């Protein structure tokens, strides 16, 4: 019931997002959480995983049905156009030494029967039912993993767009400053306070930054297409991001995230390999159980009708009930080889589970370290960009007063641009490391 309510709520939420704009113009306004919820309803990888869950449920009933009573009916009708003739000794008819042709049967024969059967004991089948139920559970775990992967991908694409747009904003501000400096340089050149090389240098700086801006604008569109793909929407849909980098970074509580304990047994990757180990264990049991006998019971009721006219058939009922036992005796070593192979697969599954557990514990420590380091880098680059901005403003002021060369101004501008790049890189790294740790801790 909770799953139904969750699905209905998510569907209504997705519908509300899609139709929230006037006239359904194909515009989506999304926060990070809304984008994740929308993707869970439309992402093709998630939809495929949901289909696998439904298929696994059907497989469970398919396996169970083999252990339930089976009922079948059959019927036949024959018109013997030419009855079979055979030769009998004439002694039966007072004609010794002769062969007398005799025709047997009737022109019309009809029959019908109903049979009910049921497996009373079949150990591999019962283990197969348990295996199919476990496989169904693993399909749900795989759906959860697909949802976590999709949430992570959506978040990363969302952050990448915001970071790219932040970089574009910084570039535009830098271009405006350089154009203003270019105008001042031309004015200084006209009154003899600057050289022609100074004007050329400033024109080169503006052109270089404008080219970077054009490349970044194309990158932003590619990032939007990446997000559209994750959301499962058409390329024509306009996406409006309602979150800002400031609101996202304000919500990052590094200390709270680092204090959260990690239980690797609750991680979806561990649960998947643990399930594979259980399936391997059941496969070994099934191979061992294949040497046990199989017992089935059946009941059959039928009737046969015979006569030379369809309206005058004589019917004779028949019925039977019985048990059928099948005992495997010798299979030329095939079952023994299958048991050995199943045992080796189980050992391999155990080793894989231990390896994944160790990897998760190492990954946890690494992600915690990455988050601490990313947070320090972000704060450092945030301070550095302010310092670089002040240095550039100072050199620019000196340049306008004739106290600094165009080369010094170019160097200061390059340092400022590099500081901006370092800042946005550090910010993206902080957001990505937080998402990775959130995913590991099942916080997404």
Buried (B, 14 or more C-beta within 10 A) or exposed (E): EEEEEEEEEBEEBBEEBBEEBEEEEEBBBBBBBBBBBBBBBBBEBBBEBBEBBEEBBEBBEEBBEEBEEBEEEEEEEEEEEEEEEEEEEEEEEEEEEEEBEEEEEBBBBBBBBBBBBBBEBBBBBBBBBBBBBBBBBBBBBBBBBBBBBBBBBBBBBBBBBBBBBBBBEBBEEBBEBBBEBBEBBBEBBEEEBBBEEBBEBBBEBBEBBBEBBEEBEEBBEEBBEBBBBBBBBEEEBEBEBEBEBEEBBEEBEBEEBBEEEBEBEEBBBBBBBBBBBBBBBBBBBBBBBBBEEBBBBBBBBBBBBBBEEEEEBEEEEEEEEEEEEEEEEEEEEEBEEBBEEBBEBBEEBBEBBEEBBEEBEEBBEBBBEBBEBBBEBBEEBBEBBEEBBEBBEEBBEBBBEEEBBBEBBBBBBBBBBEBBBBBBBBBBBBBBBBBBBBBBBBEB
